[in-house]
């Protein structure tokens, strides 16, 4: 297809959306037909700054994007066969041009790398690309008798929506187990439903539409075998479990499994284990994202190699990057931006956009690996107070 539209050379990574830049930031580059030529140019031109870099093949196609704490050292390591990975050797074999974009900090390079991987989708990058693994949401909804189900696209009509999580099959298996344990239906929407407390002119003695009622894994709302209040109570129990407020279900199952094993009832123990595993899998994955979002809402001021910047992080996602305020004008701008970023969000606080999960986990992993960086974070109140102080001191000096 490139022949149809002609050859277009690589001119830059593109805008930095988090900094509000509409133009592509300036890049450096080294181009050569041999490894020696590339290596010599890198030594001469590449800075000792953090940043992102890209590898282009002979047709100027971007085949790999990476980030570095020190650009010059990282790129030169590609030319040392003894210290590089096999994949790095394959990448450099196809590379004819190396481009780089300096960043103010290693954290900034990390966030920029994820943005660029999503934008360019280089074939040698395997992480951070949506679609490589199916991301799905586990939803509680579909009235009048809500139940747990898995979908790729929530509609907005659900009672609650959890995730997304990676792994369609595991999520479906966990939802099925939870519907069984909390005795919620899982029949199609076309199945007529009737609660036992609904008054009818001519009462019918219906039977359940499937065996789940007889097996004790469904309350039977299809046949008027349960009341609306009883069914709603079971829905509340499931919601408390998924919200992490009630872990008694897992504790009971694990206790029953241990008892069965001690009594040499190995088949029963294995059956309980098969129930526990998908439920625990789902709880853990929901917990990772939810915990990461709850713990990461602040202003982050990492150590920068040039002008200091503030990273506005809301619920685990970097929403904006702005220079640290230094006077009344910049303080007023930063204060306004902080208030916009941290204002209350609409409904579904637990719903994470599909392309934001990796971002949330990336931010959480950074502060987990670099726990000392927590000292560089500012609460919303403290950041606003700094802006207020700068505005007040500037007014006082002018007076």
SELO-906449 format. One line per 4 residues: number of its first residue (from 0); for each residue z, x, y of N, C-alpha, C. Coordinates in steps of 0.05 Angstrom, whole numbers, always signed. Layout:
! SELO-906449
NUM) Z/X/Y/Z/X/Y/Z/X/Y; ...
***
This chain:
! SELO-906449
0) +0/+16/-24/+0/+0/+0/+0/+17/+25; +10/+42/+23/+10/+59/+47/-18/+64/+56; -37/+64/+38/-65/+69/+46/-76/+47/+62; -66/+23/+59/-76/+0/+74/-68/+2/+103
4) -45/+12/+109/-35/+12/+136/-35/+40/+149; -44/+59/+135/-45/+86/+146/-18/+100/+144; -18/+126/+148/+6/+142/+145/+23/+141/+171; +48/+134/+168/+66/+134/+191/+89/+154/+185
8) +92/+174/+202/+112/+195/+197/+140/+185/+203; +160/+198/+192/+188/+190/+197/+196/+200/+224; +207/+181/+241/+214/+188/+268/+244/+186/+274; +259/+176/+255/+288/+173/+260/+300/+153/+241
12) +327/+154/+239/+341/+136/+220/+342/+107/+231; +339/+103/+256/+341/+76/+267/+366/+72/+283; +369/+49/+296/+392/+44/+313/+419/+46/+299; +439/+52/+314/+467/+52/+303/+480/+26/+313
16) +480/+6/+296/+489/-20/+304/+518/-21/+313; +535/-4/+301/+563/-5/+307/+569/+6/+335; +552/+23/+345/+555/+34/+372/+540/+18/+392; +526/-3/+383/+510/-19/+402/+485/-5/+412
20) +476/+15/+397/+452/+29/+405/+427/+15/+395; +408/+11/+413/+383/-2/+405/+361/+18/+398; +365/+44/+406/+346/+65/+400/+358/+83/+379; +340/+96/+364/+349/+114/+343/+362/+139/+355
24) +386/+147/+347/+398/+171/+357/+381/+195/+351; +384/+216/+367/+368/+240/+364/+374/+254/+337; +354/+265/+325/+357/+279/+299/+346/+307/+301; +357/+325/+285/+345/+351/+281/+330/+352/+255
28) +312/+372/+252/+297/+372/+227/+288/+401/+221; +283/+405/+195/+272/+429/+185/+249/+422/+166; +226/+433/+169/+203/+426/+153/+190/+451/+142; +183/+451/+116/+171/+474/+104/+160/+467/+76
32) +142/+484/+67/+131/+480/+40/+145/+495/+18; +164/+512/+26/+180/+527/+7/+209/+525/+12; +225/+530/-8/+254/+529/-5/+263/+550/+15; +251/+574/+14/+259/+595/+32/+255/+587/+61
36) +232/+575/+67/+227/+567/+94/+248/+546/+104; +254/+526/+87/+274/+506/+94/+301/+519/+99; +308/+537/+81/+335/+549/+83/+338/+566/+109; +317/+581/+116/+318/+597/+140/+320/+579/+165
40) +306/+557/+166/+307/+539/+188/+335/+525/+190; +346/+519/+167/+373/+506/+168/+393/+525/+180; +392/+551/+172/+410/+571/+183/+408/+573/+213; +383/+570/+223/+378/+573/+251/+384/+548/+268
44) +379/+525/+256/+379/+500/+272/+402/+481/+266; +412/+480/+242/+431/+459/+234/+459/+465/+245; +472/+446/+258/+498/+451/+269/+521/+449/+249; +543/+460/+256/+567/+458/+239/+584/+434/+248
48) +571/+411/+247/+583/+386/+254/+583/+367/+231; +600/+347/+231/+597/+325/+211/+572/+309/+218; +562/+295/+198/+539/+278/+204/+525/+268/+178; +503/+256/+182/+487/+246/+159/+461/+261/+158
52) +449/+262/+135/+424/+277/+132/+405/+261/+113; +380/+267/+115/+360/+254/+97/+340/+275/+87; +330/+269/+63/+310/+286/+50/+284/+270/+49; +262/+283/+59/+236/+270/+59/+217/+285/+40
56) +200/+271/+26/+181/+284/+8/+156/+291/+24; +135/+300/+9/+111/+310/+22/+96/+287/+37; +102/+262/+31/+89/+240/+45/+108/+228/+67; +128/+243/+74/+148/+235/+94/+162/+209/+87
60) +166/+205/+61/+182/+182/+51/+211/+191/+48; +230/+175/+58/+258/+182/+56/+267/+177/+27; +275/+199/+13/+282/+196/-15/+312/+198/-20; +327/+208/-1/+355/+211/-5/+369/+212/+22
64) +393/+199/+24/+410/+200/+48/+438/+208/+39; +450/+227/+53/+477/+236/+47/+493/+240/+73; +518/+246/+69/+536/+252/+92/+550/+278/+87; +559/+290/+108/+572/+316/+105/+595/+320/+125
68) +616/+333/+117/+637/+340/+135/+627/+363/+154; +611/+381/+142/+598/+402/+158/+569/+402/+149; +551/+394/+166/+523/+391/+159/+511/+417/+149; +515/+438/+163/+502/+464/+156/+510/+473/+129
72) +536/+473/+123/+545/+482/+97/+536/+464/+74; +536/+438/+79/+528/+419/+57/+498/+423/+51; +481/+425/+71/+453/+427/+66/+445/+454/+54; +459/+475/+62/+453/+501/+50/+462/+502/+21
76) +481/+485/+13/+490/+485/-15/+469/+475/-34; +449/+460/-24/+427/+451/-41/+410/+474/-51; +411/+497/-37/+395/+520/-45/+409/+540/-62; +434/+533/-70/+450/+551/-88/+451/+537/-115
80) +434/+547/-133/+431/+533/-159/+457/+531/-174; +474/+551/-172/+499/+552/-188/+519/+531/-179; +518/+523/-154/+539/+505/-144/+529/+476/-140; +505/+470/-148/+494/+443/-143/+492/+428/-168
84) +492/+402/-165/+489/+383/-188/+459/+382/-196; +454/+374/-221/+426/+372/-230/+410/+353/-213; +423/+331/-204/+409/+312/-187/+401/+325/-161; +418/+342/-149/+412/+355/-124/+388/+374/-128
88) +385/+386/-151/+362/+403/-157/+336/+387/-157; +337/+362/-169/+313/+345/-169/+306/+336/-141; +326/+330/-125/+321/+321/-97/+307/+343/-81; +318/+368/-83/+308/+389/-66/+280/+398/-76
92) +274/+394/-102/+247/+400/-112/+226/+383/-99; +233/+358/-92/+213/+340/-80/+214/+340/-49; +233/+355/-38/+237/+354/-9/+219/+374/+6; +206/+364/+27/+190/+380/+45/+201/+380/+74
96) +218/+360/+80/+230/+359/+106/+259/+350/+103; +277/+363/+118/+305/+355/+119/+311/+347/+148; +323/+323/+151/+330/+313/+177/+361/+309/+178; +372/+311/+201/+401/+307/+203/+408/+294/+230
100) +429/+279/+230/+439/+265/+254/+469/+271/+256; +477/+287/+275/+505/+294/+278/+522/+269/+285; +547/+270/+276/+566/+248/+282/+591/+260/+296; +607/+243/+308/+631/+252/+322/+653/+259/+303
104) +652/+248/+278/+674/+253/+258/+664/+249/+230; +679/+258/+211/+672/+254/+183/+672/+224/+176; +692/+210/+186/+693/+181/+181/+669/+167/+193; +661/+175/+216/+637/+163/+228/+612/+168/+211
108) +610/+192/+200/+588/+199/+183/+588/+182/+157; +612/+177/+147/+615/+161/+122/+605/+132/+127; +613/+120/+149/+604/+93/+156/+575/+92/+162; +565/+112/+176/+536/+112/+183/+519/+116/+157
112) +529/+131/+138/+514/+136/+113/+510/+109/+99; +531/+93/+97/+528/+67/+83/+508/+49/+97; +510/+48/+124/+490/+32/+139/+462/+41/+134; +457/+67/+133/+430/+77/+129/+420/+73/+101
116) +438/+76/+81/+429/+71/+54/+420/+42/+50; +435/+23/+62/+428/-5/+60/+401/-10/+75; +397/+4/+97/+372/-1/+112/+348/+11/+99; +350/+36/+89/+327/+50/+79/+323/+48/+48
120) +345/+44/+34/+344/+42/+4/+329/+65/-9; +337/+90/-3/+323/+113/-16/+326/+112/-46; +306/+121/-60/+306/+118/-89/+326/+136/-103; +335/+157/-91/+354/+175/-104/+383/+166/-99
124) +387/+147/-81/+414/+136/-76/+419/+113/-95; +442/+113/-108/+448/+92/-127/+472/+76/-119; +487/+85/-99/+511/+70/-90/+505/+57/-64; +519/+34/-60/+517/+20/-34/+493/+2/-31
128) +477/-2/-52/+454/-19/-50/+460/-46/-61; +458/-67/-45/+461/-94/-56/+439/-101/-76; +446/-114/-97/+426/-121/-117/+426/-104/-141; +438/-79/-139/+439/-62/-163/+457/-75/-184
132) +479/-87/-174/+497/-103/-191/+499/-130/-178; +499/-151/-194/+500/-177/-183/+528/-183/-171; +529/-190/-146/+554/-197/-133/+555/-227/-132; +577/-238/-141/+581/-267/-143/+608/-275/-131
136) +610/-300/-124/+635/-312/-115/+646/-330/-136; +673/-330/-138/+687/-348/-156/+698/-370/-138; +688/-394/-142/+694/-417/-124/+710/-438/-137; +727/-451/-121/+743/-474/-130/+733/-497/-114
140) +720/-516/-127/+709/-538/-111/+694/-558/-129; +677/-574/-115/+661/-596/-126/+678/-620/-133; +683/-635/-112/+699/-660/-114/+684/-680/-131; +698/-701/-142/+726/-708/-136/+746/-694/-154
144) +737/-679/-174/+755/-665/-192/+748/-635/-191; +759/-620/-172/+751/-592/-169/+757/-575/-194; +741/-555/-198/+744/-536/-220/+734/-509/-211; +737/-489/-228/+730/-462/-221/+702/-456/-232
148) +685/-445/-215/+658/-438/-223/+648/-413/-208; +626/-402/-217/+615/-377/-206/+588/-383/-194; +583/-372/-170/+558/-376/-157/+550/-352/-141; +525/-348/-136/+515/-326/-120/+515/-333/-90
152) +514/-359/-84/+513/-367/-56/+531/-391/-51; +555/-388/-40/+572/-411/-33/+558/-429/-13; +564/-454/-14/+551/-474/+4/+568/-480/+28; +593/-474/+28/+611/-481/+50/+627/-506/+44
156) +621/-520/+22/+635/-544/+15/+658/-539/-4; +663/-514/-12/+683/-508/-32/+711/-510/-19; +731/-516/-36/+759/-515/-26/+767/-486/-20; +761/-468/-38/+767/-440/-34/+744/-424/-46
160) +740/-400/-36/+719/-382/-46/+731/-354/-47; +729/-341/-70/+741/-315/-75/+719/-295/-82; +723/-271/-71/+704/-250/-77/+690/-240/-52; +665/-229/-56/+651/-228/-81/+661/-206/-100
164) +654/-210/-125/+660/-190/-146/+634/-182/-160; +633/-159/-171/+610/-150/-186/+613/-156/-215; +593/-169/-226/+594/-175/-255/+593/-205/-260; +569/-216/-261/+566/-245/-266/+579/-254/-292
168) +574/-240/-314/+583/-249/-340/+614/-248/-341; +626/-226/-332/+655/-225/-332/+668/-246/-315; +656/-252/-292/+667/-272/-274/+665/-300/-287; +643/-305/-300/+639/-331/-313/+659/-335/-336
172) +664/-313/-351/+683/-315/-373/+711/-319/-363; +718/-306/-341/+745/-310/-329/+748/-338/-319; +727/-349/-306/+729/-376/-296/+732/-396/-319; +718/-392/-340/+720/-410/-363/+749/-409/-375
176) +760/-385/-378/+787/-383/-388/+808/-397/-370; +804/-393/-344/+823/-405/-325/+821/-436/-325; +797/-446/-326/+793/-475/-328/+808/-486/-353; +805/-471/-375/+819/-480/-400/+849/-479/-396
180) +859/-458/-385/+888/-454/-383/+901/-474/-364; +886/-480/-342/+897/-499/-323/+887/-528/-327; +872/-531/-349/+863/-557/-358/+845/-572/-338; +827/-557/-326/+808/-568/-307/+781/-572/-321
184) +767/-591/-311/+741/-597/-324/+721/-575/-318; +700/-573/-334/+678/-555/-328/+651/-568/-334; +651/-595/-334/+627/-610/-341/+608/-611/-317; +582/-618/-321/+563/-620/-299/+571/-641/-278
188) +559/-639/-254/+565/-659/-233/+554/-686/-240; +535/-687/-259/+523/-713/-267/+542/-729/-284; +564/-716/-294/+582/-730/-311/+599/-750/-294; +599/-776/-300/+616/-795/-285/+646/-788/-289
192) +661/-791/-268/+690/-785/-269/+706/-810/-260; +729/-814/-273/+746/-836/-267/+775/-829/-272; +791/-830/-252/+820/-824/-255/+835/-848/-265; +857/-842/-279/+872/-864/-291/+885/-882/-271
196) +890/-873/-246/+903/-890/-227/+884/-905/-210; +858/-904/-216/+838/-920/-203/+838/-948/-214; +841/-968/-197/+842/-996/-207/+813/-1005/-212; +810/-1020/-235/+784/-1030/-242/+787/-1060/-249
200) +766/-1075/-243/+766/-1103/-249/+767/-1109/-279; +751/-1093/-293/+750/-1095/-322/+756/-1068/-334; +781/-1061/-339/+789/-1035/-350/+774/-1029/-376; +766/-1003/-377/+751/-994/-401/+769/-974/-416
204) +766/-974/-442/+781/-955/-459/+761/-933/-467; +757/-914/-448/+737/-893/-453/+749/-871/-470; +731/-855/-481/+738/-830/-496/+726/-807/-480; +739/-784/-483/+730/-760/-468/+702/-753/-477
208) +687/-742/-458/+659/-735/-463/+655/-710/-479; +676/-694/-482/+674/-670/-499/+700/-665/-513; +701/-644/-529/+725/-638/-545/+747/-624/-530; +742/-617/-505/+763/-601/-491/+788/-617/-487
212) +786/-643/-484/+811/-659/-481/+827/-658/-507; +813/-662/-529/+827/-661/-555/+839/-634/-561; +827/-612/-550/+837/-585/-554/+859/-578/-535; +864/-596/-516/+885/-590/-496/+877/-572/-474
216) +851/-569/-469/+841/-551/-448/+829/-566/-425; +832/-592/-424/+822/-608/-402/+839/-633/-400; +844/-642/-375/+860/-666/-371/+845/-692/-375; +818/-690/-378/+803/-714/-384/+797/-733/-361
220) +789/-722/-337/+783/-740/-315/+757/-756/-320; +742/-749/-340/+717/-764/-346/+723/-791/-359; +748/-794/-369/+754/-819/-384/+779/-832/-374; +787/-826/-349/+811/-838/-338/+837/-831/-353
224) +837/-807/-365/+860/-799/-381/+881/-783/-365; +876/-780/-339/+895/-767/-321/+894/-780/-294; +915/-777/-279/+916/-788/-252/+905/-768/-232; +898/-777/-209/+888/-759/-188/+909/-740/-179
228) +934/-749/-177/+956/-732/-168/+962/-710/-189; +961/-717/-215/+966/-697/-235/+944/-676/-235; +919/-684/-232/+897/-665/-232/+899/-647/-207; +906/-659/-184/+909/-643/-160/+931/-623/-162
232) +952/-630/-177/+974/-611/-181/+965/-586/-197; +948/-590/-217/+937/-568/-233/+919/-551/-216; +904/-564/-198/+886/-548/-180/+903/-531/-162; +926/-541/-152/+944/-525/-135/+955/-502/-150
236) +962/-506/-175/+973/-484/-192/+952/-462/-194; +927/-469/-200/+905/-449/-202/+901/-434/-176; +902/-449/-154/+898/-436/-128/+920/-416/-122; +945/-423/-129/+967/-405/-125/+964/-380/-142
240) +953/-383/-166/+948/-360/-183/+927/-342/-171; +904/-353/-162/+883/-337/-151/+890/-325/-124; +908/-338/-109/+917/-326/-84/+938/-304/-88; +946/-300/-113/+966/-279/-118/+994/-287/-113
244) +999/-313/-109/+1026/-323/-103/+1042/-330/-128; +1029/-333/-151/+1043/-341/-176/+1030/-326/-199; +1044/-307/-210/+1034/-292/-233/+1047/-300/-259; +1060/-324/-259/+1074/-332/-284/+1055/-337/-307
248) +1030/-345/-302/+1011/-349/-324/+1007/-324/-340; +1000/-302/-326/+996/-277/-340/+1021/-267/-354; +1044/-270/-341/+1069/-262/-354/+1074/-277/-380; +1069/-303/-380/+1073/-319/-404/+1054/-311/-426
252) +1029/-307/-419/+1009/-299/-439/+1016/-271/-451; +1023/-253/-434/+1030/-226/-443/+1055/-227/-461; +1074/-243/-454/+1098/-245/-470/+1091/-258/-497; +1075/-278/-497/+1067/-291/-522/+1051/-272/-540
256) +1034/-255/-527/+1018/-235/-543/+1037/-215/-556; +1057/-205/-541/+1075/-186/-553/+1091/-198/-576; +1100/-223/-572/+1115/-237/-593/+1098/-240/-618; +1073/-247/-614/+1055/-251/-637/+1051/-225/-652
260) +1048/-203/-637/+1044/-177/-650/+1069/-169/-665; +1093/-173/-653/+1117/-166/-667/+1122/-182/-692; +1112/-207/-692/+1115/-224/-716/+1091/-221/-735; +1075/-200/-731/+1052/-194/-748/+1031/-216/-748
264) +1031/-232/-727/+1010/-253/-724/+987/-241/-708; +972/-223/-721/+953/-207/-707/+929/-223/-697; +921/-244/-711/+899/-260/-702/+906/-275/-676; +930/-285/-675/+939/-299/-651/+942/-279/-628
268) +952/-255/-634/+955/-235/-613/+928/-227/-602; +908/-225/-620/+881/-218/-611/+869/-240/-594; +873/-265/-602/+863/-288/-586/+875/-288/-558; +901/-283/-557/+915/-282/-531/+905/-259/-514
272) +900/-237/-527/+889/-213/-512/+862/-220/-500; +845/-234/-516/+819/-241/-506/+820/-261/-482; +842/-276/-480/+845/-293/-457/+855/-277/-433; +872/-258/-439/+885/-243/-417/+865/-224/-403
276) +848/-211/-418/+831/-190/-407/+813/-199/-384; +797/-221/-388/+780/-229/-366/+796/-239/-342; +819/-252/-347/+836/-262/-325/+847/-239/-309; +857/-219/-323/+868/-195/-309/+846/-181/-294
280) +822/-179/-306/+799/-166/-293/+794/-180/-266; +793/-206/-266/+787/-221/-242/+809/-217/-221; +834/-219/-229/+856/-216/-210/+856/-189/-197; +851/-168/-213/+850/-141/-203/+829/-138/-182
284) +805/-148/-187/+783/-145/-168/+787/-161/-143; +797/-185/-146/+803/-201/-123/+825/-187/-106; +844/-176/-120/+866/-162/-107/+857/-138/-91; +838/-122/-102/+828/-99/-88/+817/-106/-61
288) +799/-125/-60/+786/-132/-35/+805/-145/-16; +822/-163/-26/+840/-178/-9/+861/-159/+3; +872/-141/-14/+892/-122/-4/+879/-103/+16; +855/-94/+11/+841/-76/+30/+838/-90/+57
292) +831/-115/+57/+826/-129/+82/+852/-134/+97; +873/-141/+82/+899/-147/+95/+911/-122/+108; +906/-99/+96/+920/-74/+105/+904/-59/+126; +879/-68/+132/+862/-52/+150/+852/-68/+173
296) +869/-73/+192/+861/-85/+217/+876/-70/+239; +862/-53/+253/+874/-36/+273/+852/-21/+288; +860/-5/+308/+842/+13/+322/+847/+41/+311; +826/+54/+303/+828/+81/+291/+816/+101/+310
300) +831/+122/+315/+822/+143/+333/+821/+170/+318; +800/+175/+302/+799/+199/+286/+795/+224/+304; +800/+247/+292/+796/+272/+307/+766/+276/+309; +756/+279/+333/+727/+281/+338/+720/+309/+348
304) +696/+318/+342/+688/+345/+350/+679/+345/+380; +674/+322/+391/+666/+321/+419/+683/+301/+434; +671/+282/+446/+686/+261/+460/+700/+243/+440; +726/+236/+445/+740/+219/+426/+730/+190/+426
308) +730/+178/+402/+721/+151/+400/+743/+134/+387; +741/+108/+392/+758/+88/+378/+740/+72/+360; +750/+69/+335/+737/+52/+315/+753/+26/+313; +740/+4/+319/+753/-22/+318/+749/-33/+290
312) +771/-34/+274/+769/-42/+246/+784/-69/+243; +769/-89/+234/+780/-116/+231/+776/-124/+202; +798/-129/+188/+798/-138/+160/+781/-120/+142; +785/-94/+146/+772/-75/+128/+744/-67/+136
316) +733/-78/+158/+706/-72/+166/+705/-60/+194; +691/-38/+197/+687/-27/+224/+669/-45/+239; +679/-58/+261/+664/-77/+276/+650/-64/+300; +662/-43/+311/+649/-30/+334/+661/-2/+337
320) +644/+15/+349/+653/+43/+355/+648/+46/+385; +669/+54/+399/+667/+56/+429/+683/+81/+438; +673/+95/+459/+689/+117/+469/+717/+109/+478; +736/+126/+473/+763/+121/+481/+765/+117/+512
324) +779/+97/+521/+780/+93/+550/+794/+115/+565; +784/+122/+588/+796/+143/+604/+803/+135/+633; +791/+112/+642/+796/+103/+669/+796/+73/+670; +798/+62/+694/+800/+33/+697/+775/+19/+687
328) +752/+29/+693/+727/+16/+685/+724/+16/+655; +727/+39/+642/+724/+40/+613/+746/+24/+599; +771/+25/+611/+793/+10/+599/+788/-20/+599; +777/-30/+621/+770/-58/+622/+749/-66/+602
332) +729/-49/+598/+708/-54/+579/+719/-54/+550; +735/-34/+544/+747/-32/+517/+766/-55/+512; +782/-62/+531/+800/-85/+527/+785/-110/+521; +764/-116/+535/+748/-140/+531/+736/-139/+503
336) +726/-116/+495/+713/-114/+468/+734/-117/+446; +758/-106/+449/+779/-109/+429/+786/-138/+426; +789/-152/+448/+797/-180/+447/+775/-197/+433; +750/-190/+437/+728/-204/+423/+728/-198/+393
340) +732/-173/+386/+731/-165/+358/+754/-176/+342; +778/-177/+354/+802/-185/+340/+810/-214/+345; +793/-229/+357/+800/-258/+360/+799/-271/+333; +812/-294/+332/+814/-309/+307/+787/-316/+296
344) +784/-312/+270/+759/-318/+257/+758/-347/+247; +735/-358/+241/+733/-385/+231/+745/-387/+203; +739/-409/+190/+750/-415/+164/+742/-395/+143; +755/-397/+120/+750/-380/+97/+756/-351/+103
348) +781/-344/+111/+788/-317/+116/+785/-299/+92; +785/-310/+68/+782/-294/+44/+754/-291/+35; +734/-302/+50/+706/-300/+42/+695/-275/+55; +685/-256/+38/+674/-231/+48/+644/-233/+45
352) +629/-227/+66/+600/-227/+64/+591/-208/+41; +569/-215/+28/+559/-200/+5/+556/-170/+11; +545/-164/+34/+539/-136/+40/+563/-121/+53; +586/-135/+54/+610/-122/+67/+630/-112/+47
356) +627/-118/+21/+647/-110/+2/+648/-80/+0; +625/-66/-3/+626/-37/-5/+637/-25/+20; +632/-37/+43/+643/-27/+69/+673/-29/+68; +684/-52/+60/+713/-56/+59/+726/-35/+40
360) +715/-32/+17/+726/-14/-3/+723/+16/+6; +701/+21/+21/+697/+48/+32/+719/+55/+52; +725/+37/+70/+746/+41/+90/+773/+45/+76; +778/+27/+56/+804/+29/+42/+806/+56/+28
364) +785/+65/+15/+785/+90/+0/+790/+114/+19; +779/+113/+44/+783/+134/+63/+812/+137/+70; +826/+115/+76/+854/+117/+83/+872/+122/+59; +862/+116/+35/+878/+122/+12/+876/+152/+6
368) +853/+164/+9/+850/+193/+4/+861/+210/+27; +860/+199/+51/+870/+213/+75/+893/+197/+87; +915/+196/+73/+938/+180/+83/+949/+189/+110; +945/+215/+116/+955/+225/+141/+940/+213/+165
372) +916/+202/+160/+900/+191/+182/+913/+164/+192; +931/+153/+177/+945/+129/+186/+959/+134/+212; +967/+159/+217/+981/+165/+242/+963/+164/+266; +937/+163/+261/+918/+161/+283/+909/+133/+288
376) +922/+114/+275/+914/+86/+280/+933/+73/+301; +922/+54/+315/+936/+40/+335/+936/+10/+329; +959/-3/+332/+959/-32/+329/+944/-44/+352; +936/-70/+348/+922/-84/+370/+938/-84/+395
380) +964/-89/+393/+982/-90/+416/+983/-63/+431; +985/-41/+415/+987/-15/+428/+961/-7/+441; +938/-13/+429/+912/-7/+441/+908/-22/+467; +916/-47/+467/+914/-63/+492/+933/-53/+513
384) +956/-44/+505/+976/-33/+524/+965/-8/+537; +951/+9/+522/+939/+34/+533/+918/+26/+554; +902/+6/+547/+882/-2/+566/+895/-14/+592; +915/-29/+588/+930/-41/+610/+942/-20/+628
388) +953/+1/+615/+966/+23/+630/+945/+38/+647; +922/+43/+635/+900/+57/+649/+891/+41/+673; +888/+15/+669/+879/-2/+691/+900/-2/+713; +925/-4/+706/+947/-5/+726/+949/+21/+741
392) +948/+44/+726/+951/+70/+739/+928/+76/+758; +904/+67/+751/+881/+72/+768/+883/+56/+794; +893/+31/+791/+897/+14/+815/+918/+27/+833; +940/+37/+821/+962/+49/+837/+952/+74/+852
396) +935/+90/+838/+925/+115/+851/+907/+108/+874; +890/+88/+871/+872/+80/+892/+887/+69/+916; +910/+55/+911/+926/+44/+932/+940/+66/+948
***
